Amino acid sequence: MDEPAALLYASEFDSSGYAVAARRAMRAARLAHVSVAWQPLVNTHHGRLCADSASTAPAELRDLRRHVDGSHVALAHCMPQSWAQLRRELGGTRFIGHTVWETTTVPRRWVTELAPADEIWVPTRWNADTLRAGGVGVPVHVVPHVVDHVVATIPPIELSPSRFVFASVCTWDWRKRPDLLLHAYLSAFTAADDVTLVLKTTERVVSWITGSSVERNTWWQVMQIVRQYPDAAEVVLVTDDWTDAEVGGLMQCADCYVSLTSVEGWGLGAFDAAVAGTPLVITGYGGQMEWLGTDHSGLVPFTIVPADHPDRSMFEAGMTWALADVDSAIDLMRDAVHGSPAFVAQAPALAERLSQQYSAARIGALIGELL
C-alpha cells in the first residue's frame, strides 16, 4: 500500500485557468518530493464541491487518487465560495486556500468565504496586497504559477505558413474583452492582408449581457462584430476543448499573442505565450505586470474605468479596472506584422527569463518550504 499523502490537493480537472494552474502546481510539488494525492472538484451553483468520479480527468491526475490519513495538509485550489464545506470534507491538520482575484478591492462576500482557510496562496503580490488590504488576517503567501513542461503538439486547426498568425486564448467574459480585441484586429487589417486571428474561447459566453439564448453562443457574438467590417480579415473561432499540449502548440505556431483584457490576476494564456517565445501585446495593467515587467514595449495604454462586470455579486460598485486603448493596440498589431518592434526582438530573452524564474523546480521548492 502507498504511504499516506502529505498533501491532499483538491482542484477541478477541465481546461479552465484554475484547473490548468493546479495541474502544474501538483507536478511542481511532486518534483520537490512532496507526497501528493488528488481530490477532484466540480463546479456547481454552490461553489466547487468534491466529486466522486473523475473518469474524464487526465491520467496524471487519476493516478494521484490514493488514500490519505488525518496527518495530511488539505489544499483547495478554487474560488472560495465552498471553502467552509471543503475544509470539513477534506480534513487534515491544516487547510490552505489557493485562489486569485483581479481587481484591487476584495468582494465583500469573500471576507466570509475566505475565513475557513488557515492560510491563503495567491500567484502575485498584486493579489496578496489586495487580500491584506481587504482585511484578510491569516497568512497570505505568493506562490506563482508554473511554467508548463508538457510537450506541445500541433493544434487541430489548419494554419497557412504564409500568413501572420495572431492568437488569443480566453473565456468569453466581459473582463477579458474579446470584443475589443476583435474590433482592434478588424480595424487594423482587411481581407487583403495575409493575417489570421485564432480566437480560442468558450462555446458559450461566461459573463455577458445577452437578450436571448442565441446571443449566449460565442459564434453569434463574433459574427455580430465581424459583420460590421465588410472586408474583414480572417478570423478563426475555436470553441472545442483542446488538451494542454494542443494549446501549447498554438502558442508556439502563433506569430503574436494579443489580449486587451481589463485586468488579470496572473494572465495564464499570455504567460504561456511569452514562455513559448511568442511576442506579446497586452493591456499594461494587472497582475501580469509582475512577471512581464513595466518596460515591456508591447504594453497597450489604458484608462482606469469602473469595473462594469455583469456579475455584481463579485464586481461591486466602486471597483475599477483598465479599458485598453484600441487605437494603440491597432498600431502595435500593425507594427508586429509590418515592422520590427522591440517586443518582437525581446521575446526570446523574455521566454528564457520566465522559464527559469517560474520553473517547476523553483516553484516546487517554494511549495515544499511552505508545507
C-alpha positions in Angstrom: 0.0 0.0 0.0 1.2 3.6 -0.8 2.3 5.8 2.1 -0.4 8.3 3.0 -0.1 11.6 1.2 1.3 14.6 2.9 -0.8 16.9 0.7 -4.3 16.4 -0.5 -4.8 18.7 -3.4 -8.4 19.5 -4.5 -9.0 21.0 -7.9 -11.1 21.0 -11.0 -9.9 19.0 -14.0 -11.2 20.8 -17.0 -9.4 23.4 -19.2 -10.1 26.4 -17.0 -7.3 28.6 -15.7 -7.8 27.3 -12.2 -7.6 23.6 -13.3 -4.5 24.2 -15.5 -2.7 26.1 -12.8 -3.5 23.3 -10.3 -2.1 20.6 -12.5 1.1 22.4 -12.9 1.4 23.1 -9.1 0.9 19.4 -8.4 3.7 18.5 -10.8 5.9 21.0 -9.2 5.1 19.7 -5.7 5.9 16.2 -6.7 9.2 17.3 -8.2 10.0 18.7 -4.8 9.3 15.2 -3.3 6.0 16.2 -1.7 3.7 13.2 -1.5 0.5 14.4 -3.3 -3.0 12.9 -3.5 -5.7 14.5 -5.7 -9.4 15.2 -4.9 -11.5 16.2 -8.0 -13.8 19.1 -7.7 -16.8 20.0 -9.9 -18.3 23.4 -10.4 -21.8 23.8 -9.0 -24.2 26.6 -8.1 -22.9 26.1 -4.5 -19.3 26.5 -5.5 -16.6 23.9 -6.2 -17.5 20.7 -4.5 -15.9 17.2 -4.1 -16.7 14.8 -7.0 -17.0 11.1 -6.6 -15.8 10.4 -10.1 -13.3 11.9 -12.5 -13.2 9.5 -15.4 -12.6 12.3 -17.9 -9.7 13.7 -16.0 -6.1 13.5 -17.4 -4.4 10.2 -16.5 -1.7 12.1 -14.4 -4.5 13.2 -12.1 -6.3 9.9 -11.9 -3.1 8.3 -10.9 -3.0 10.5 -7.8 -6.3 9.3 -6.4 -5.0 7.5 -3.4 -5.6 7.3 0.3 -4.9 9.9 3.0 -4.9 9.8 6.7 -5.5 12.6 9.2 -1.9 13.8 9.1 -2.2 15.4 5.7 -2.5 19.1 4.7 -5.5 19.9 2.6 -5.4 22.4 -0.2 -8.3 23.7 -2.2 -7.3 25.4 -5.5 -10.5 27.1 -6.5 -12.7 30.2 -5.8 -13.6 30.4 -2.1 -17.4 30.1 -2.2 -17.3 26.5 -0.9 -14.2 26.6 1.3 -16.1 26.0 4.5 -17.6 22.8 3.2 -14.3 21.7 1.6 -12.5 22.2 4.9 -14.9 19.8 6.6 -14.8 17.2 3.8 -11.0 17.2 3.1 -10.0 17.0 6.7 -6.3 17.1 7.6 -4.3 19.2 10.1 -4.3 22.4 8.0 -6.4 23.9 5.3 -4.9 26.1 2.6 -6.9 28.0 0.1 -5.3 28.7 -3.3 -7.1 31.3 -5.3 -6.8 34.5 -7.4 -8.6 37.8 -7.7 -8.3 40.5 -10.3 -9.2 44.0 -9.0 -7.6 45.9 -6.2 -10.6 45.5 -4.0 -11.8 42.3 -2.4 -15.5 41.4 -2.9 -17.5 41.8 0.4 -18.7 38.2 0.1 -15.1 37.0 0.1 -14.4 38.2 3.6 -16.7 35.4 4.8 -15.8 32.9 2.1 -12.0 33.2 2.7 -12.4 32.8 6.5 -12.2 29.0 6.7 -8.6 28.9 5.4 -5.6 28.7 7.8 -3.6 30.4 5.1 -4.1 31.6 1.6 -1.9 31.2 -1.5 -2.1 33.6 -4.4 0.0 33.9 -7.6 1.1 37.5 -7.4 1.9 40.3 -4.9 -0.9 42.1 -6.7 -3.3 39.6 -5.3 -1.6 39.4 -1.9 -1.7 43.2 -1.3 -5.4 43.2 -2.3 -6.3 40.5 0.2 -4.3 42.0 3.0 -5.8 45.5 2.4 -9.3 43.8 2.4 -8.9 42.6 6.0 -7.7 39.0 5.5 -6.0 38.2 8.8 -4.5 34.8 8.1 -1.0 34.5 6.4 -1.1 35.2 2.6 1.7 33.7 0.6 2.7 34.4 -3.0 3.0 31.1 -5.0 3.4 32.0 -8.7 2.0 29.8 -11.4 4.4 27.3 -13.0 5.8 27.0 -16.5 4.2 24.2 -18.4 6.7 21.5 -19.4 4.1 19.4 -21.4 5.4 18.7 -24.9 3.4 20.8 -27.3 1.6 19.1 -30.2 0.3 20.5 -33.5 -3.1 22.3 -32.8 -6.1 20.7 -34.5 -6.6 23.5 -37.0 -5.1 24.3 -40.4 -3.0 27.4 -40.5 -1.2 28.6 -43.6 2.6 29.0 -43.0 2.5 32.1 -45.3 0.1 34.0 -43.0 0.9 36.0 -39.9 -1.0 34.4 -37.0 -2.3 36.3 -34.0 -3.6 34.2 -31.2 -5.7 34.8 -28.1 -7.0 32.3 -25.5 -9.6 33.3 -23.0 -13.2 32.7 -21.8 -15.8 34.9 -23.4 -16.1 37.1 -20.3 -16.6 40.9 -20.0 -13.4 41.2 -18.0 -11.4 39.6 -20.8 -12.9 41.9 -23.5 -12.5 39.6 -26.6 -14.9 42.0 -28.3 -12.3 44.8 -28.1 -9.7 42.5 -29.5 -11.8 41.7 -32.5 -12.6 45.3 -33.1 -8.9 46.2 -32.9 -7.8 43.4 -35.2 -10.6 44.0 -37.8 -9.8 47.7 -37.8 -6.1 47.1 -38.3 -6.4 44.6 -41.2 -8.6 43.6 -44.1 -9.1 40.5 -46.2 -6.2 41.8 -48.4 -3.7 41.3 -45.5 -2.1 37.8 -45.0 -3.1 37.7 -41.4 -5.3 35.3 -39.2 -6.6 35.8 -35.8 -7.2 32.5 -33.9 -9.5 33.2 -31.0 -9.7 30.2 -28.7 -12.6 30.7 -26.3 -15.6 29.1 -24.7 -18.6 27.8 -26.7 -21.0 29.9 -24.7 -20.5 33.3 -23.0 -19.5 33.2 -19.4 -20.4 36.6 -18.2 -22.0 38.8 -20.8 -25.2 40.8 -21.0 -27.5 39.0 -23.6 -31.1 39.3 -24.6 -31.8 35.8 -25.9 -30.5 32.3 -25.9 -28.8 32.6 -29.3 -26.8 35.6 -28.1 -25.2 33.3 -25.5 -23.3 31.5 -28.3 -19.9 32.9 -28.9 -20.2 32.3 -32.6 -23.1 34.8 -32.6 -21.1 37.3 -30.6 -18.2 37.0 -33.1 -20.5 37.3 -36.1 -22.1 40.5 -34.8 -18.7 42.1 -34.7 -17.3 40.7 -38.0 -20.4 41.8 -40.0 -19.5 45.4 -39.1 -16.4 45.1 -41.3 -17.4 44.4 -45.0 -13.8 43.5 -46.0 -13.0 41.6 -42.8 -9.6 40.0 -42.2 -9.6 36.2 -41.4 -10.9 35.1 -38.0 -10.7 31.5 -36.8 -13.0 30.9 -33.9 -12.2 27.8 -31.8 -14.6 26.6 -29.1 -13.6 22.9 -29.0 -11.9 21.6 -25.9 -8.2 21.2 -26.5 -5.5 19.5 -24.5 -2.8 21.4 -22.7 -0.4 20.2 -25.4 -2.6 21.4 -28.2 -2.9 24.9 -26.6 0.8 24.9 -26.2 1.1 24.1 -29.9 -1.0 27.1 -30.8 1.3 29.3 -28.7 4.4 28.0 -30.5 3.0 28.5 -34.0 1.5 32.0 -33.4 3.5 35.0 -34.5 1.9 37.3 -31.9 -0.3 36.8 -28.8 -2.8 39.6 -28.1 -5.0 40.4 -25.1 -7.0 43.6 -24.4 -8.1 42.3 -21.0 -9.3 44.8 -18.5 -7.3 43.1 -15.7 -5.7 39.8 -14.8 -4.7 38.2 -11.6 -1.9 36.4 -13.5 -2.9 36.0 -17.2 -2.1 32.4 -17.9 -2.7 32.5 -21.7 -0.4 35.5 -22.1 2.2 33.9 -19.8 2.3 30.7 -21.8 2.7 32.6 -25.0 5.6 34.6 -23.6 7.2 31.4 -22.3 6.9 29.9 -25.8 8.8 32.9 -27.1 5.8 34.4 -28.8 5.8 38.2 -29.0 3.1 39.6 -26.7 0.7 42.6 -26.9 -1.3 43.1 -23.8 -3.0 45.7 -21.7 -0.4 47.2 -19.3 -2.4 46.8 -16.1 -2.9 43.9 -13.7 -1.2 41.0 -12.1 0.5 40.2 -15.4 2.8 43.2 -14.9 4.5 41.3 -12.1 6.0 38.6 -14.4 6.1 40.8 -17.6 7.6 44.0 -16.3 6.7 47.6 -16.9 9.4 48.1 -19.5 7.8 45.6 -22.0 7.3 47.5 -25.2 4.1 45.6 -26.2 2.0 47.1 -23.4 -1.2 48.7 -24.5 -2.0 52.0 -22.8 -5.3 52.2 -20.9 -7.7 54.3 -18.9 -9.0 53.3 -15.5 -12.7 53.0 -15.6 -15.5 51.4 -13.4 -15.4 47.6 -13.4 -18.8 47.2 -15.1 -18.9 43.4 -15.0 -22.3 41.8 -15.2 -21.7 39.7 -12.1 -22.4 42.4 -9.4 -22.1 39.9 -6.6 -18.3 39.8 -7.3 -17.6 43.1 -9.1 -19.1 45.6 -6.8 -19.8 49.3 -7.2 -16.6 51.3 -6.7 -14.3 48.6 -8.2 -12.2 49.7 -11.1 -10.1 48.2 -13.9 -8.5 49.2 -17.2 -10.0 50.0 -20.6 -7.4 49.2 -23.2 -6.8 51.9 -25.9 -7.9 50.3 -29.1 -6.1 52.7 -31.4 -2.8 51.9 -29.6 -3.5 48.2 -29.9 -4.1 48.7 -33.7 -0.7 50.4 -34.1 1.1 47.6 -32.1 -0.6 44.8 -34.1 0.3 46.5 -37.4 3.8 47.1 -36.2 4.1 43.4 -35.3 3.2 42.4 -38.9 5.0 45.1 -40.9 7.7 46.4 -38.6 10.4 45.2 -36.2 9.1 46.3 -32.8 11.2 45.8 -29.7 8.7 43.4 -28.2 9.3 41.0 -31.0 13.1 41.3 -30.7 12.9 40.8 -26.9 10.6 37.8 -26.9 13.4 35.1 -26.8 15.0 36.8 -23.7 11.7 37.1 -22.0 11.0 33.4 -22.6 14.3 32.4 -21.1 13.8 34.6 -18.0 10.3 33.3 -17.4 11.3 29.7 -17.9 13.9 30.0 -15.2 12.1 32.2 -12.8 8.9 30.2 -12.8 10.2 26.7 -13.4 8.6 23.7 -11.8 11.8 23.1 -9.8 11.8 26.6 -8.4 8.1 26.8 -7.6 8.1 23.2 -6.3 10.8 24.1 -3.8 8.7 27.1 -2.6 5.7 24.8 -2.2 7.8 22.4 -0.2 9.1 25.1 2.1 5.6 26.4 2.8 4.3 22.9 3.6 
